[in-house]
Amino acid sequence: MEEAWDFEFVSRVVDSLVSFLSEFVDDWLANDMRVTVFKILFSWLVFSLIAIHFAWKVYGSTVNDMYYRQGTGGQNGGTPDTAPHHGWDSASGDALKIHRD
């Protein structure tokens, strides 16, 4: 029983995909304003993704080195390696330290 249902489900999915693609191709070949706008926007998206990929290939290591710059202050060049310990952060129950002159 389950095999017939699986075949019917797959068949419906394939049929709907084929019908969608055939309508898409028909619309793509039509000289309609919305198709022209779609082609322009789709071309801009593809161009942008290619430009981002190319820029990351060229400048990616530089950006990565700037983000993870090495310095005396810690891992990010100015932040300490460990978080500061405040009285309200301590889980060990130590007494609060009071600043005295």
C-alpha positions in Angstrom: 0.0 0.0 0.0 2.7 2.5 0.9 4.6 1.9 -2.3 1.6 2.9 -4.4 1.2 6.1 -2.3 4.9 6.9 -2.6 4.7 6.5 -6.4 1.6 8.6 -6.6 3.2 11.3 -4.5 6.4 11.4 -6.5 4.3 11.4 -9.8 2.3 14.4 -8.6 5.4 16.3 -7.6 7.1 15.6 -10.9 4.0 16.6 -12.8 3.6 19.9 -10.9 7.3 20.6 -11.4 7.1 20.0 -15.1 4.0 22.2 -15.5 5.7 25.0 -13.5 8.8 24.8 -15.7 6.8 24.8 -18.9 4.8 27.8 -17.8 8.1 29.5 -16.7 9.7 28.8 -20.1 6.5 30.2 -21.9 6.6 33.3 -19.8 10.4 33.7 -20.3 10.0 33.6 -24.0 7.2 36.1 -24.0 7.8 39.8 -24.6 6.1 41.0 -21.6 7.1 43.9 -19.3 7.1 41.8 -16.1 9.3 39.2 -17.8 11.7 42.0 -18.8 11.8 43.4 -15.3 12.4 39.9 -13.9 15.2 39.3 -16.4 16.8 42.6 -15.3 16.5 41.9 -11.6 17.7 38.3 -12.1 20.7 39.5 -14.1 21.5 42.1 -11.3 21.3 39.3 -8.7 23.6 37.0 -10.6 26.1 39.9 -11.3 26.1 40.9 -7.6 26.7 37.4 -6.4 29.6 37.0 -8.9 31.0 40.4 -7.9 30.8 39.4 -4.2 32.5 36.1 -4.9 35.3 37.8 -6.8 35.8 40.5 -4.2 35.9 37.9 -1.4 38.5 35.9 -3.4 40.7 39.0 -3.8 40.1 40.8 -0.4 38.8 38.0 1.8 42.1 37.2 3.5 42.7 40.9 4.2 39.3 41.3 5.8 39.8 38.2 7.8 43.2 39.4 9.0 41.7 42.8 10.0 38.9 41.1 11.9 41.2 38.7 13.7 44.1 41.1 14.1 46.7 40.1 16.6 47.5 42.6 19.3 48.7 42.8 22.9 45.2 43.3 24.2 43.8 39.9 23.4 42.2 37.9 20.6 40.6 40.9 18.8 43.3 43.4 19.4 41.7 45.3 22.2 39.5 42.9 24.2 40.9 40.7 27.0 41.2 37.0 26.6 38.9 36.4 29.5 35.7 38.1 30.6 35.9 40.4 33.6 34.7 38.9 36.9 32.1 40.9 38.7 30.5 40.1 42.0 27.2 39.3 40.4 28.9 37.0 37.9 30.7 34.8 40.3 29.0 31.4 40.8 31.4 30.3 43.5 29.9 32.5 46.1 33.1 34.6 46.9 32.6 37.7 48.9 32.4 40.9 47.0 35.6 42.9 46.8 35.4 46.5 47.9 37.6 49.2 46.5 39.6 50.9 49.2 42.0 53.9 48.9 
